């Protein structure tokens, strides 16, 4: 995945704990192939972990996601990704639907 590799390249130049606010914008490109939900969550977990590394102790992350559609069922990605943020010590402060 190009965007995943690019995020790691960009994040590598930043020092731990230096950012007060992060708001990564992720847009699926037309040339990217669809991935299964487990792989998507794994990719997101790596990016989230890297973002948390860059945050100051009192920092915040704005994570905008949509839905994953599989077999006609809509899966809200914020609910699926929440445990990753919680495991990394972050607290949910706001949710916009």
Backbone as CSV, one residue per row, in Angstrom:
resi,resn,N_x,N_y,N_z,CA_x,CA_y,CA_z,C_x,C_y,C_z
1,UNK,0.821,-1.181,0.000,0.000,0.000,0.000,0.870,1.251,0.000
2,UNK,0.687,2.026,-1.036,1.480,3.244,-1.190,1.298,4.194,-0.006
3,UNK,0.045,4.458,0.382,-0.210,5.451,1.439,0.378,5.014,2.768
4,UNK,0.360,3.710,3.051,0.911,3.215,4.312,2.425,3.406,4.334
5,UNK,3.084,3.061,3.244,4.532,3.246,3.138,4.879,4.728,3.247
6,UNK,4.102,5.566,2.587,4.367,7.009,2.596,4.200,7.612,3.995
7,UNK,3.206,7.182,4.723,3.003,7.675,6.087,4.196,7.319,6.963
8,UNK,4.688,6.088,6.849,5.848,5.689,7.649,7.090,6.478,7.264
9,UNK,7.256,6.759,5.976,8.389,7.572,5.537,8.302,8.980,6.114
10,UNK,7.126,9.573,6.046,6.948,10.928,6.566,7.096,10.977,8.078
11,UNK,6.511,10.025,8.771,6.551,10.025,10.237,7.963,9.802,10.759
12,UNK,8.796,9.106,9.996,10.153,8.799,10.446,10.993,10.051,10.690
13,UNK,10.661,11.156,10.042,11.466,12.370,10.200,11.054,13.196,11.420
14,UNK,9.959,12.830,12.078,9.486,13.578,13.238,9.956,12.942,14.538
15,UNK,10.122,13.766,15.531,10.587,13.328,16.845,9.389,12.902,17.696
16,UNK,9.581,11.891,18.521,8.531,11.422,19.430,7.981,12.568,20.269
17,UNK,6.689,12.554,20.481,6.047,13.468,21.413,6.128,14.941,21.065
18,UNK,6.150,15.281,19.794,6.334,16.685,19.424,5.085,17.356,18.865
19,UNK,4.029,16.614,18.668,2.839,17.179,18.032,1.667,17.259,18.996
20,UNK,1.027,18.411,19.010,-0.132,18.611,19.879,-1.409,18.077,19.249
21,UNK,-1.492,18.139,17.929,-2.713,17.688,17.255,-2.352,17.050,15.917
22,UNK,-2.953,15.895,15.642,-2.772,15.224,14.355,-4.135,14.945,13.758
23,UNK,-4.260,15.188,12.477,-5.513,14.916,11.766,-5.185,14.322,10.392
24,UNK,-4.725,13.083,10.382,-4.383,12.470,9.088,-5.611,12.378,8.197
25,UNK,-5.424,12.695,6.953,-6.514,12.593,5.988,-6.218,11.395,5.095
26,UNK,-7.159,10.485,5.043,-6.972,9.277,4.256,-8.066,9.198,3.206
27,UNK,-7.651,9.143,1.987,-8.599,8.965,0.903,-8.111,7.809,0.053
28,UNK,-8.974,6.859,-0.153,-8.607,5.716,-0.975,-8.447,6.190,-2.416
29,UNK,-7.318,5.848,-2.985,-7.034,6.225,-4.357,-7.631,5.197,-5.309
30,UNK,-7.987,5.626,-6.491,-8.590,4.740,-7.474,-7.714,3.575,-7.878
31,UNK,-6.391,3.749,-7.760,-5.466,2.687,-8.152,-5.224,1.671,-7.035
32,UNK,-5.694,1.953,-5.843,-5.516,1.009,-4.739,-6.597,-0.065,-4.804
33,UNK,-6.212,-1.246,-4.436,-7.176,-2.335,-4.452,-7.849,-2.450,-3.096
34,UNK,-9.049,-2.940,-3.117,-9.811,-3.147,-1.889,-9.145,-4.252,-1.064
35,UNK,-9.085,-4.047,0.237,-8.505,-5.053,1.124,-9.587,-5.574,2.062
36,UNK,-9.379,-6.751,2.578,-10.311,-7.325,3.545,-10.253,-6.515,4.836
37,UNK,-11.310,-6.587,5.606,-11.431,-5.765,6.815,-10.300,-6.029,7.807
38,UNK,-9.881,-7.282,7.969,-8.796,-7.586,8.916,-7.488,-6.915,8.500
39,UNK,-7.201,-6.934,7.207,-5.987,-6.287,6.714,-6.089,-4.771,6.876
40,UNK,-7.257,-4.215,6.588,-7.474,-2.777,6.762,-7.236,-2.365,8.215
41,UNK,-7.794,-3.112,9.145,-7.633,-2.798,10.572,-6.162,-2.898,10.966
42,UNK,-5.454,-3.896,10.457,-4.026,-4.036,10.749,-3.244,-2.831,10.225
43,UNK,-3.555,-2.398,9.012,-2.896,-1.217,8.444,-3.186,0.023,9.282
44,UNK,-4.431,0.194,9.646,-4.814,1.349,10.453,-4.119,1.315,11.813
45,UNK,-4.004,0.138,12.406,-3.341,0.003,13.713,-1.894,0.473,13.630
46,UNK,-1.209,0.158,12.546,0.182,0.599,12.381,0.268,2.113,12.242
47,UNK,-0.649,2.694,11.502,-0.638,4.152,11.312,-1.025,4.856,12.616
48,UNK,-2.045,4.356,13.292,-2.474,4.943,14.566,-1.344,4.896,15.579
49,UNK,-0.667,3.767,15.665,0.454,3.623,16.598,1.546,4.644,16.305
50,UNK,1.841,4.848,15.040,2.857,5.826,14.650,2.402,7.243,15.010
51,UNK,1.145,7.546,14.809,0.626,8.863,15.180,0.696,9.083,16.689
52,UNK,0.359,8.070,17.452,0.424,8.192,18.917,1.867,8.439,19.361
53,UNK,2.820,7.818,18.698,4.243,8.043,19.016,4.607,9.520,18.854
54,UNK,4.001,10.173,17.883,4.334,11.569,17.593,3.630,12.569,18.503
55,UNK,2.595,12.136,19.201,1.794,13.051,20.023,2.491,13.481,21.304
56,UNK,2.249,14.728,21.667,2.615,15.173,23.010,1.693,14.463,24.008
57,UNK,2.068,14.466,25.278,1.278,13.785,26.311,-0.162,14.297,26.360
58,UNK,-0.358,15.574,26.093,-1.709,16.144,26.127,-2.262,16.367,24.711
59,UNK,-1.723,15.652,23.739,-2.118,15.832,22.351,-3.432,15.147,22.007
60,UNK,-3.895,15.397,20.797,-5.149,14.803,20.349,-5.030,14.375,18.887
61,UNK,-5.880,13.437,18.521,-5.939,12.960,17.143,-7.378,13.077,16.660
62,UNK,-7.536,13.587,15.470,-8.832,13.580,14.796,-8.731,12.503,13.719
63,UNK,-9.547,11.466,13.809,-9.467,10.334,12.882,-10.778,10.216,12.130
64,UNK,-10.752,10.586,10.876,-11.973,10.570,10.074,-12.020,9.298,9.230
65,UNK,-13.052,8.521,9.426,-13.247,7.299,8.651,-14.714,7.199,8.252
66,UNK,-14.980,6.287,7.389,-16.352,6.085,6.940,-16.843,4.702,7.333
67,UNK,-17.326,3.995,6.352,-17.870,2.667,6.577,-17.171,1.666,5.674
68,UNK,-17.227,0.424,6.090,-16.748,-0.686,5.274,-17.981,-1.490,4.904
69,UNK,-18.183,-1.722,3.628,-19.366,-2.446,3.180,-18.944,-3.830,2.709
70,UNK,-19.604,-4.820,3.286,-19.289,-6.207,2.934,-20.572,-7.013,2.905
71,UNK,-20.834,-7.657,1.786,-22.031,-8.483,1.619,-23.301,-7.716,1.983
72,UNK,-23.358,-6.441,1.598,-24.542,-5.641,1.852,-24.661,-5.121,3.275
73,UNK,-23.699,-5.435,4.133,-23.727,-4.956,5.522,-22.756,-3.790,5.661
74,UNK,-23.195,-2.742,6.363,-22.362,-1.569,6.589,-21.723,-1.688,7.976
75,UNK,-20.378,-1.634,7.992,-19.634,-1.705,9.247,-19.034,-0.325,9.536
76,UNK,-19.457,0.353,10.609,-18.898,1.669,10.936,-17.448,1.521,11.434
77,UNK,-16.520,2.092,10.693,-15.107,1.882,10.989,-14.648,2.515,12.294
78,UNK,-15.275,3.595,12.733,-14.850,4.194,13.998,-15.055,3.223,15.159
79,UNK,-16.131,2.470,15.114,-16.401,1.499,16.177,-15.380,0.364,16.131
80,UNK,-15.020,-0.047,14.927,-14.049,-1.124,14.760,-12.654,-0.684,15.207
81,UNK,-12.296,0.574,14.953,-10.954,1.063,15.280,-10.812,1.555,16.721
82,UNK,-11.903,1.834,17.393,-11.839,2.371,18.757,-10.940,1.553,19.695
83,UNK,-11.027,0.221,19.709,-10.167,-0.546,20.633,-8.669,-0.308,20.413
84,UNK,-8.264,0.003,19.199,-6.847,0.289,18.940,-6.430,1.554,19.674
85,UNK,-7.227,2.598,19.555,-6.933,3.849,20.254,-6.923,3.639,21.769
86,UNK,-7.906,2.911,22.282,-8.003,2.664,23.726,-6.794,1.886,24.226
87,UNK,-6.373,0.890,23.469,-5.213,0.072,23.861,-3.941,0.913,23.936
88,UNK,-3.878,1.950,23.108,-2.716,2.842,23.103,-2.837,3.972,24.122
89,UNK,-3.867,3.919,24.950,-4.012,4.878,26.040,-4.781,6.143,25.710
90,UNK,-5.380,6.210,24.538,-6.146,7.395,24.177,-7.589,7.267,24.651
91,UNK,-8.212,8.406,24.863,-9.597,8.439,25.335,-10.480,9.127,24.294
92,UNK,-11.632,8.560,24.069,-12.584,9.149,23.141,-13.189,10.393,23.780
93,UNK,-13.089,11.525,23.092,-13.619,12.788,23.612,-14.802,13.291,22.807
94,UNK,-14.903,12.874,21.559,-15.979,13.364,20.709,-16.168,12.376,19.566
95,UNK,-17.374,12.284,19.097,-17.680,11.421,17.966,-18.716,12.128,17.110
96,UNK,-18.389,12.314,15.854,-19.303,12.959,14.924,-19.734,11.922,13.909
97,UNK,-21.044,11.762,13.755,-21.571,10.774,12.802,-22.146,11.498,11.620
